[in-house]
């Protein structure tokens, strides 16, 4: 009898603690900016964009004279706009406006109950709408890193005002990403489906609905996928998986970056000429 009560108590504690533990484990770390584009000689204005649920997104707008296109940069999980600055410079030098924003729960943007791929995409679409209101004739390039790359594909798959997509270090499917993260010797395998199902319930989407390898088929604009050959967080095979799931004839290019790891922004910057050339060849 005592054993049965003990087992019931353990399951009750697990049930009550399970969501709390997951929310803490998957809460994005917040890193504040310590420098601005002025530090590297770029003119800019800073403002808050009003986004979903009335949340404000901190942003930098870096205008270029006589520009007819805007590059919108979406950072990765736990990052901020400062960490993406090295990628803004070459595009601005090439004559493109640049808009950078902190997603909710990141940098100086407002907090929200949780972060997710769909919410990153919502924030990206807030930035797209801001550009379209200010400069309706501007063509839109979205470039994202990691979950920002996934958000770029998701947004482009449901909008017709995105002209080009560049994805850096993007994952192919949340299931692949999560299972790699959950592959721990101390974590019982029977808990994995519970964790994955709970996360899908919280974010309000099944992973199959939002997976880049599935959404890529609804993207009508040209796409470039760049990925580091030494990425241990998201292997380069994910890039090839997204490409393999595209429809025949879709304009998709892949660009392996030799030696780059998942967060090697400096190595992606060294190859920025290839990314800029991609945008210029279509715009």
C-alpha positions, 0 to 999 in steps of 0.5 A: 500500500505504501509503495503504491502511494509512493509511486502515485506521489512520484508521478504527481511530482513529475506531472507538476514539475515537468512543464516547469523544468522544460520551460526553464531548460528551453528559455532563451538566454538574453544577451544585451547589446554592448555596441552599435553600428557606429562602432564599425562606421555604419549610420543607423537609427534605432527604434522599437517595432510594434509586433505580435501581442503588442510586444516591442522589438528593438531594431537598428535600421542602417540606410544606404543611399539610393537603395531599392532593396532592404536586407532583414537580418534574423539572429539565432537562438539566444543571440542578438542583433549585435552578433549579426553586425558583421553580416550587415556591413558587406550588404550595406556596402553593396548598396542595400538598406539593412534592418536588424531586430531582436526577437522577443525574449532576446536582446533589448526586445520585450519578453514573452511567455516563450520563444519558438520558431513560429514566434521568430517568424512572427517577429520577422514578419513584423520587420517585413511589414515595417519596411513595406510601410516605410518603403513600399517599393523596396524588394525584401531579402531575408537572411536568418541564422539557425532558427532565424534561417528556419523563420525566414523559410517559414515566413517566405512560404506564406508571404509573396512580398519576400524576394530572396531568402538566405539561410545560414546554419539552418535545421531541416526539421525540429524533430531532428534538432530536438532528438539530437539535443535530447540524446543524453545518456541520463535521459530515459528514451521514453521521455522523448515523445512526452517532451516533443508532444508537450513542446508542440502543444505549447507552441500550437503547431506540429513540427511537421507543419513548420519544418523547413524541409516541408515549408521549402516547397511553398517558397516561390522566391530564390533561396540560398542555403549556406552551412558550415562543414564543421557544424556540430549543432546542426550538421550540414546534412540538414542543408542537403535535406532541405534542398532534396525536399524542394520541388523540381525547378525551384531556384535553390542554391547551396553553399558549404562554408569550409571549416565553419561551425554553427556560430562562425559568423566571422567565417560567413562574413569572409564569404559574404561576397558570395551571398551579396553576389547571389542577391545581385544576380536576382535583384 
